[in-house]
Amino acid sequence: MQKSAARAGWLGIAAFVALPCLADTVTLDNGDRLTGTITRLDSGKLVINTNYAGEVKIDLGRIRDLQSEGTMTIVLGNEKRLYGKVSGDGAEITIQPVDKTPAVQEATGKVSDMLPGVVTGREWRRSGHINIGWSDSSGNTDVSRLHGDAEMIAQQGKNRYTAGLAINYATDHGTETESNGLAYGKYDRFLSQKWYAYASSTFEHDKFKDIRLRGTLGFGSGYQAIASSRTNLAVEGGLDYVYSDFYTSPNDQFPALRLAVRFDHYLLPDRLHFFLRSEGYMSLESVKKSFARAATGLRMPISGNFVATTEYDVAWDGDPQPGRTSTDRTFLFTLGYKW
């Protein structure tokens, strides 16, 4: 009984000592050695997740030796994928395929990503958020306001789908003072690692702008200038068809150029998230018919996936209806869920 317990104890100690050997290892040109899990390539840097310093980014040129413990997915610039254990340095790596075929050597300059496990590129990746804000006051001031927005992004391989919705409703002493909503959908098809073609559509309603329904339908191209876990930047441009159904004014329709920017960055990793979304439609018939909207804000985690968001929205209309100003500004504070 005592011998069995002692044997189990020694086996436990041996397993504990052997744990570091099960990690991926990276040796730098100065002799420093890091152990952990290689997670990806990010702008020419190898990212390794350690249990003592979190994520560490290493310039490929500083790597003297690289060894993966398990199977990795190597994505080449032409989207070809190789699967196997990886060894090498910052200039060239060797992939030992899982099917025991001869090893393959590739220059790191041809590698666009390096991922743990077998990643075929056909897996679905999903992200999104739901936010709700509500305020109500009574007495000398009797104002109620409701805001809600949601967005869902799903990507599989070269195909990305985006859908979203935002609504605002307010009353002042029982009188309706705001009633608007915006729904949108978009499809992106990546032609390369950064360039993509898109088709998009929006549907907008704003009772106090005399807009029963304003719809857009268009296509164009986009460039994903930055795509990382901390920073994302994409710019888009294309041609749209705009149709407006007004309550009192004659309906209108015209072609327009669409320009859009989408940017987000973690000012503090995993703690303070800045975002900017803007798009403008410039009429090809008359500049006065142009319109644009933008949202800027900060998102902060509360607990788990629950977040608090402060947001500043601006909507501009080049040809507002009589009695309306051209620019609407809204400051929002919402609570929501992010995944």
C-alpha positions in Angstrom: 0.0 0.0 0.0 2.8 2.4 1.0 4.8 1.3 -2.1 1.9 2.1 -4.3 1.4 5.5 -2.8 5.1 6.3 -3.1 5.1 5.2 -6.7 2.1 7.4 -7.5 3.8 10.3 -5.8 7.0 9.9 -7.9 4.9 9.6 -11.0 3.1 12.9 -10.1 6.4 14.6 -9.6 7.7 13.3 -12.9 4.6 14.4 -14.7 5.0 17.9 -13.2 8.6 18.2 -14.2 7.8 17.0 -17.7 5.0 19.6 -18.2 7.4 22.3 -19.5 8.6 19.9 -22.2 5.1 19.7 -23.6 5.1 23.4 -24.6 6.2 25.0 -27.8 9.7 26.6 -27.5 11.3 29.6 -29.0 15.0 30.5 -28.6 16.1 34.0 -29.4 19.4 35.1 -30.9 20.6 36.2 -27.5 20.0 32.8 -26.0 16.8 33.6 -24.1 14.3 30.7 -24.3 10.5 31.1 -24.1 8.0 28.2 -23.6 4.3 28.4 -24.2 1.8 28.0 -27.0 2.3 29.5 -30.4 -1.0 31.2 -31.3 -0.5 33.1 -34.6 1.6 35.5 -36.7 0.8 39.1 -36.2 2.3 41.7 -38.6 5.5 39.8 -39.1 5.8 38.8 -35.4 5.3 35.4 -33.8 2.9 35.4 -30.9 3.4 32.9 -28.1 1.1 32.7 -25.1 3.0 32.0 -21.9 1.7 31.2 -18.4 4.2 33.7 -16.9 4.0 36.8 -19.1 0.8 36.4 -21.1 1.1 37.0 -24.9 4.6 37.8 -26.1 5.3 39.0 -29.7 8.7 38.2 -31.1 10.3 39.6 -34.3 10.9 36.7 -36.7 14.4 38.0 -37.3 15.2 37.4 -33.6 14.3 33.7 -33.6 17.3 31.3 -33.6 15.3 28.2 -33.0 11.6 27.3 -33.1 10.1 24.0 -32.1 6.4 23.2 -31.9 5.3 20.3 -29.6 2.0 19.6 -31.3 0.5 19.9 -34.8 0.4 23.4 -36.3 -1.4 24.9 -39.3 0.8 26.8 -41.6 -1.0 29.2 -44.0 1.0 30.3 -47.0 0.4 33.6 -48.9 -1.6 31.8 -51.6 -3.9 30.3 -48.9 -2.3 26.9 -49.2 -2.4 25.1 -45.8 0.1 22.7 -44.4 -0.4 20.7 -41.2 2.3 19.2 -39.0 5.0 19.8 -36.3 7.2 22.9 -37.0 10.9 23.5 -36.5 13.3 26.0 -37.8 14.3 29.6 -37.2 13.2 33.1 -38.2 14.2 32.7 -41.8 13.0 29.2 -42.7 10.8 26.5 -41.1 10.4 22.8 -41.6 6.9 21.2 -41.5 6.7 17.5 -40.7 3.3 16.6 -42.1 0.9 14.6 -39.9 0.5 12.0 -42.7 4.2 11.1 -42.4 5.0 12.3 -45.9 8.4 13.9 -46.5 9.0 17.2 -44.6 8.4 20.5 -46.3 10.6 23.6 -46.0 9.2 27.1 -46.5 10.7 30.6 -46.1 9.0 32.4 -43.3 8.4 35.3 -45.7 5.9 33.1 -47.5 4.0 32.2 -44.3 0.9 34.4 -43.6 -0.2 32.7 -40.4 0.8 30.0 -38.0 -2.0 28.5 -35.9 -2.2 25.8 -33.2 -3.9 22.6 -34.2 -5.6 21.7 -37.5 -7.4 24.8 -38.8 -8.9 24.1 -42.2 -10.3 27.6 -42.8 -13.8 26.3 -43.1 -14.6 26.8 -39.4 -17.2 29.4 -38.5 -15.9 32.4 -36.5 -18.6 34.5 -34.8 -18.6 37.8 -32.9 -21.1 40.4 -32.0 -22.8 42.5 -29.3 -26.2 43.5 -27.9 -26.5 46.9 -26.1 -29.5 48.5 -24.3 -29.8 51.9 -22.8 -32.9 53.4 -21.1 -33.5 56.5 -19.0 -36.7 57.9 -17.4 -37.2 61.0 -15.4 -40.4 62.5 -13.9 -41.4 65.6 -11.9 -40.3 68.9 -13.3 -38.7 66.9 -16.1 -40.7 64.1 -17.7 -38.5 62.5 -20.4 -38.1 58.9 -21.3 -35.6 57.5 -23.8 -34.8 54.1 -25.1 -31.9 52.9 -27.2 -31.0 49.4 -28.4 -28.4 48.1 -30.9 -27.1 44.7 -32.0 -24.6 43.4 -34.5 -23.5 39.9 -35.6 -20.4 39.1 -37.7 -19.9 35.6 -38.9 -17.0 34.4 -41.1 -16.2 31.2 -42.8 -13.1 31.0 -44.9 -13.2 33.9 -47.5 -16.8 34.7 -46.8 -17.9 37.2 -44.1 -21.4 38.2 -43.2 -22.5 41.2 -41.1 -26.0 42.2 -39.9 -27.0 44.8 -37.4 -29.9 46.9 -36.1 -30.2 50.2 -34.0 -33.3 51.9 -32.7 -34.0 55.1 -30.7 -37.3 56.2 -29.2 -38.0 59.1 -26.8 -40.9 61.1 -25.3 -41.1 64.4 -23.5 -44.1 64.9 -21.2 -45.9 62.1 -23.1 -45.2 63.6 -26.5 -43.1 61.6 -28.9 -39.8 63.4 -29.8 -37.7 60.7 -31.4 -38.5 57.6 -33.4 -35.8 56.2 -35.7 -34.2 52.9 -36.6 -31.4 51.6 -38.9 -31.0 48.0 -40.1 -28.1 46.9 -42.3 -26.6 43.8 -43.9 -23.3 43.2 -45.7 -21.5 40.4 -47.4 -17.7 40.4 -47.9 -15.7 38.1 -50.2 -12.0 38.1 -49.6 -9.9 38.1 -52.8 -6.6 38.1 -50.9 -5.5 38.4 -47.3 -6.4 42.1 -47.3 -8.5 43.0 -50.3 -12.2 42.0 -50.5 -15.3 42.7 -52.5 -18.6 43.6 -50.8 -22.3 44.0 -51.3 -24.3 45.9 -48.8 -27.7 47.3 -48.0 -29.2 49.6 -45.4 -32.8 50.4 -44.4 -33.4 53.6 -42.4 -36.5 55.1 -40.8 -36.7 58.5 -39.1 -40.2 59.9 -38.4 -38.8 63.3 -37.4 -36.7 63.7 -40.5 -39.8 62.9 -42.6 -38.1 59.6 -43.7 -40.6 56.8 -43.9 -38.0 54.5 -45.5 -34.5 55.3 -47.0 -32.9 52.2 -48.5 -29.5 51.8 -50.1 -28.1 48.9 -52.1 -24.6 48.8 -53.4 -21.3 47.0 -54.1 -17.6 47.9 -54.0 -14.3 46.9 -52.6 -12.6 47.1 -49.2 -9.1 46.9 -47.8 -8.4 45.3 -44.4 -5.3 47.4 -43.6 -4.8 46.0 -40.1 -6.3 42.8 -38.6 -5.0 41.7 -35.2 -6.3 40.8 -31.8 -5.7 44.4 -30.6 -6.2 46.6 -33.7 -8.5 46.4 -36.8 -8.7 48.9 -39.6 -10.7 48.6 -42.8 -11.6 51.2 -45.5 -14.3 50.7 -48.2 -15.5 52.4 -51.3 -18.2 51.6 -53.9 -21.3 52.6 -55.8 -24.8 52.6 -54.3 -28.4 53.2 -55.4 -30.4 55.3 -52.9 -34.2 55.3 -52.7 -36.1 57.6 -50.2 -39.7 57.4 -49.4 -40.8 60.5 -47.5 -43.9 61.2 -45.5 -44.7 64.6 -47.0 -42.0 65.3 -49.6 -41.9 63.6 -53.1 -40.0 60.4 -53.2 -36.4 60.5 -54.5 -33.8 58.1 -55.9 -30.2 58.6 -57.1 -26.8 56.9 -57.4 -24.2 57.7 -54.8 -20.6 57.0 -54.0 -20.1 55.2 -50.6 -17.1 55.7 -48.5 -16.7 53.9 -45.1 -14.1 53.4 -42.4 -14.2 50.9 -39.6 -11.6 51.1 -36.8 -11.2 49.6 -33.4 -8.2 49.4 -31.0 -7.7 48.2 -27.4 -6.2 51.2 -25.6 -5.7 48.9 -22.7 -5.5 45.2 -23.7 -8.8 43.4 -22.9 -9.8 46.4 -20.7 -10.6 49.6 -22.7 -11.8 49.2 -26.3 -12.0 52.2 -28.7 -14.2 52.0 -31.8 -15.1 54.1 -34.8 -17.6 53.3 -37.5 -18.4 55.8 -40.2 -20.0 55.8 -43.7 -21.0 58.5 -46.1 -23.1 58.6 -49.3 -22.2 61.3 -51.8 -25.0 61.8 -54.3 -23.8 61.9 -58.0 -26.8 64.1 -58.8 -26.5 66.8 -56.2 -24.2 67.2 -53.2 -27.2 68.5 -51.2 -28.7 65.0 -51.3 -25.6 63.5 -49.6 -25.8 62.1 -46.1 -23.4 60.4 -43.6 -23.4 58.8 -40.1 -20.7 58.0 -37.6 -20.4 56.3 -34.2 -17.4 56.7 -31.9 -17.1 55.2 -28.4 -15.4 53.3 -25.7 -16.3 49.8 -24.5 -15.3 48.5 -21.1 -15.8 45.0 -19.5 -17.9 44.7 -16.4 -17.9 41.0 -15.7 -17.3 38.2 -18.1 -18.8 39.1 -21.4 -20.9 41.9 -20.0 -19.8 45.4 -21.0 -20.5 49.1 -20.6 -20.3 51.4 -23.6 -20.2 55.1 -24.0 -20.9 56.2 -27.5 -21.2 59.5 -29.5 -23.3 59.3 -32.7 -23.4 61.9 -35.4 -25.9 61.9 -38.4 -25.6 64.5 -41.1 -28.1 65.2 -43.9 -27.2 67.6 -46.7 -30.8 68.4 -47.5 -32.8 68.3 -44.2 -36.5 68.7 -44.3 -38.0 72.2 -43.4 -37.7 72.9 -39.7 -34.9 70.4 -39.2 -31.2 70.9 -38.8 -28.6 69.1 -40.9 -26.8 67.4 -38.0 -28.1 65.2 -35.2 -25.8 64.4 -32.3 -26.5 61.8 -29.6 -24.5 60.7 -26.6 -25.3 57.2 -25.3 -24.4 55.1 -22.3 -25.5 51.5 -22.6 -25.0 48.1 -20.9 -24.7 45.0 -23.1 -23.2 41.6 -23.8 -20.3 41.0 -26.2 -19.0 37.7 -27.6 
